[in-house]
């Protein structure tokens, strides 16, 4: 299994050359917000949501789905986890 460490600032740009099909990737993001203030926490959540999630129409409802096979986000920050 290939491992790639990517900066959280631009995950889409950095994943594209290494993973031809993001749908086949297993992604692990390790504590992306340690020591950041609350403004940065929301920005990081936005980057992760944009890079790894999309909405689809399912049974008349909009549902969030991952763009990758599996996504693990490791954090010690309960506020980040609840976003």
N, C-alpha and C positions, 0 to 999 in steps of 0.2 A: 504494500500500500504506500503510495506517495504521500509525503507530508509537506505542506507548504505553510509557512508563517506569513501572514499578511497584515499590513497596517490597517487598522479599522477605518482610517480616513477615506480610503478609496478601495473598498473590497471588490467592487465589480470589475474595475480596471485590472486589478492584480489577479483575480481568479481566471479571467477569460483566457489568457495564454496557457495556463496550466491545466485547465479543465475544459475540454472541448464541449462537454455537455454538463452543465451545472445540475441538471436533474439526477445525474448519477453520483454526485459528490456527497460525501458525509463531512459536514462542517462543524468544527468545534471552536467557539470563541471563548477564550479564557480571560475572565475578569476585565472586560473592556473599559470599565469606568473607575478603577481604583484612583482615589485622590482627586477626582474631578468635582467641580462645583455643580450645583443643580442645573445651570444652563447647559453645560456640556453633557450632562446625563440625558437630557431630552434630545440633544443633537445626535448622540450616539444611538439612542433608540430609533430615531428617524432614519439614520444611515442603515442600521440593521434591517429595519422594516422594508426600506426601499430595495435593498440588495437581495434579501432572502425571502420575501413574502409578496404575494399578489392576491387580489380578490377575484373570485370566479362566481358565476351564477350557478347555483345548485338548488334544485327543488324550489324555485321561486325566491330564494334568499341569496344574499351576497355572503360568501364565506371566505375566510383567509386561508390560504394554502402556502406551503413552503415551495420555493423554487428548486430546492435541493432535495436529495433523498432523505437525509436526516440533518437536523440542526440541534446542536448542544450549545447552550450558553451557560457558562459557569460564572457565578458571582457570589459575593458575600454581602452585597448590598440589597436589603429587602425592598427598598423603594424602587430600585432599578428592576428587580424581579417582578414587581407588581405592575409595571408599565407594560 
